[in-house]
Amino acid sequence: MQLTFKGLCEHVFIHFRRRRMNRFFALFAPSPGVRVLDIGGTPQTWSTESEGRAQFSVTLINIRSNGQIEADGITSMKCDATEMPFADNAFDIAFSNSVIEHVGTWEKQQAFARGARRVARSLWIQTPARCFPIEAHLLAPYIQYLPKRVQHRIVRWTPRGLLTPDVVHGIVDEVRLLTYREVKLLFPDCRILRERVFGLTKSYIAVRT
């Protein structure tokens, strides 16, 4: 079967997500009874990419959720990640995969980080690295260094723009990639792990155990 460009991209993204989840489970090994908060995630992360998951509870919060759903220990609810309505240390682990760069501004990213650090004892917060040559959302080289107005002019002709032209201007508006220094500022009590590809830093993961 011939693999399309879109199919190839999806295959690559799935590979990295699975590898990242394996790293998460190796580091945290959450046991039954552990409460996990997935900030901005989807049920598929825990149902299809986490084989052998112990029976710990997962609460998913997503601003695009249609409401609250409960199944297989997973609860989904609509919530703004910059205004989390949970008590201090309500969860054992706060987990997030490629979300904090989507909240729009540095001020909102600070609110996201404060909330995650407040509501959970342990953290796993991953975000694509601004320094990686290929911008992860638009699949274009170095476009993240251009002013937003220039990005809007050329985004239609990026690989993502050719695949899904209806969403790329929204991506330009909302995505703000983070540097290593900014991740350290947002999560001062965390270790910052680097996810590498061919020796280059592809993403950062703020970890507090």
C-alpha positions in Angstrom: 0.0 0.0 0.0 1.4 3.4 -1.0 1.9 5.6 2.0 0.7 9.2 1.5 2.5 12.2 3.0 -0.3 12.7 5.5 -0.2 9.0 6.5 3.6 9.2 6.9 3.3 12.3 9.2 0.6 10.5 11.3 2.9 7.4 11.5 5.8 9.5 12.7 3.7 11.3 15.3 2.3 8.1 16.7 5.8 6.7 17.0 7.0 9.6 19.1 3.9 9.6 21.2 4.3 5.9 22.0 8.0 6.3 22.8 7.1 9.2 25.1 4.4 7.3 26.9 6.8 4.4 27.4 9.2 6.8 29.0 6.5 8.3 31.2 5.5 4.8 32.5 9.1 3.8 33.1 9.7 6.9 35.2 6.4 7.1 37.1 5.0 3.5 37.1 1.6 4.7 38.4 0.0 2.1 40.6 -3.7 1.4 41.2 -5.3 4.2 43.1 -3.1 6.9 41.6 -5.0 10.0 40.4 -3.7 11.4 37.0 -4.8 14.7 35.6 -4.3 14.9 31.8 -4.3 18.5 30.8 -5.6 19.0 27.3 -5.5 15.3 26.4 -7.8 12.7 24.8 -8.9 9.2 25.9 -6.9 7.7 23.1 -3.7 8.5 24.9 -4.6 6.1 27.7 -6.7 3.5 25.9 -4.6 2.8 22.8 -1.1 4.0 23.5 -0.7 2.7 27.1 -0.9 -1.0 26.9 -0.9 -2.7 30.3 -2.1 0.4 32.1 -2.8 -0.3 35.8 -6.2 0.7 37.1 -5.4 4.2 38.1 -7.9 7.0 37.4 -7.4 9.6 34.7 -9.2 12.9 34.6 -9.0 14.6 31.2 -9.6 18.3 30.9 -9.9 19.9 27.5 -11.4 23.2 26.4 -12.9 21.5 23.4 -14.6 18.7 25.3 -18.3 18.3 24.9 -18.9 17.6 28.6 -18.2 14.9 31.1 -17.8 11.3 30.1 -16.9 8.4 32.4 -15.6 5.0 31.0 -12.8 2.6 32.0 -11.5 4.9 34.8 -11.3 7.9 32.5 -13.3 11.0 33.2 -13.5 13.8 30.6 -14.6 17.3 31.4 -14.6 20.7 29.7 -12.1 23.0 31.3 -9.7 25.9 30.5 -6.2 24.7 31.4 -5.3 28.2 32.5 -8.1 28.3 35.1 -8.2 24.8 36.6 -11.0 24.5 39.3 -9.2 21.9 41.5 -7.9 22.0 45.0 -4.2 22.0 45.8 -2.7 18.6 45.4 -6.0 17.2 44.1 -4.0 14.8 41.9 -0.9 12.7 42.2 0.4 13.4 38.7 -0.3 16.2 36.2 0.4 15.0 32.7 0.3 17.1 29.5 1.5 16.4 26.0 2.0 19.2 23.5 -0.6 21.6 25.0 1.1 24.5 26.8 2.3 26.0 23.5 -1.3 26.3 22.4 -2.7 28.6 25.1 -1.7 31.7 23.2 0.4 34.1 25.3 3.3 34.0 27.8 0.9 35.2 30.5 -1.5 32.3 29.8 1.5 29.8 29.7 2.5 31.1 33.2 -1.1 30.5 34.4 -1.1 27.0 32.9 2.2 26.2 34.7 1.1 27.6 38.0 -2.1 25.6 37.9 -0.3 22.3 37.0 2.3 22.8 39.8 -0.5 23.6 42.3 -3.0 20.8 41.6 -0.6 17.8 41.5 2.3 16.5 43.5 4.2 15.2 40.5 4.5 16.6 36.9 5.1 15.5 33.4 4.6 18.4 31.1 5.9 18.0 27.5 6.1 20.7 24.8 7.9 21.0 21.4 11.2 22.9 21.5 11.3 26.2 19.7 14.9 25.4 18.6 14.0 22.3 16.6 14.4 23.0 12.9 11.0 21.7 11.8 8.1 23.5 13.4 6.0 20.6 14.7 2.5 22.0 13.9 3.1 23.4 10.4 5.8 20.9 9.4 7.9 23.7 8.0 11.5 24.6 8.6 12.3 27.6 10.9 8.9 29.3 10.3 8.6 29.8 14.1 11.3 32.5 13.9 9.3 34.7 11.5 6.9 37.4 12.7 3.3 36.2 12.9 2.2 38.5 10.0 4.8 36.9 7.7 3.8 33.4 8.9 0.2 34.2 7.9 1.3 35.1 4.4 3.2 31.9 3.7 1.4 29.3 6.0 -1.0 28.2 3.2 2.1 26.8 1.3 3.6 24.8 4.2 3.0 21.0 4.3 0.3 21.4 6.9 -1.3 24.2 4.9 -1.5 22.0 1.8 -3.0 19.2 3.9 -5.5 21.2 6.0 -5.6 24.8 4.8 -8.7 25.6 7.0 -6.8 25.3 10.3 -3.3 26.7 9.7 -4.1 30.4 10.4 -5.6 29.4 13.7 -2.4 27.5 14.5 -0.3 30.6 13.7 -2.4 32.7 16.1 -2.5 30.3 19.0 0.9 28.5 19.1 3.8 30.0 21.0 6.7 27.6 21.2 9.0 27.7 24.3 12.7 27.9 24.7 14.6 25.9 27.3 15.1 29.0 29.4 11.3 29.7 29.4 10.5 26.1 30.4 12.9 26.5 33.3 11.2 29.7 34.3 7.7 28.1 34.1 8.8 25.0 36.1 11.6 26.0 38.4 11.1 22.9 40.7 11.3 20.4 37.8 14.0 18.6 35.9 13.9 19.5 32.3 14.4 16.4 30.1 15.2 16.7 26.4 13.6 14.5 23.7 16.1 14.3 20.9 16.0 13.3 17.2 19.3 12.8 15.4 21.0 14.6 18.3 18.7 17.7 18.1 16.3 18.6 20.8 12.8 18.0 19.6 10.9 18.7 22.8 11.3 19.5 26.5 9.6 17.6 29.3 9.3 19.2 32.8 9.4 16.4 35.3 8.7 16.6 39.1 8.6 13.2 40.9 
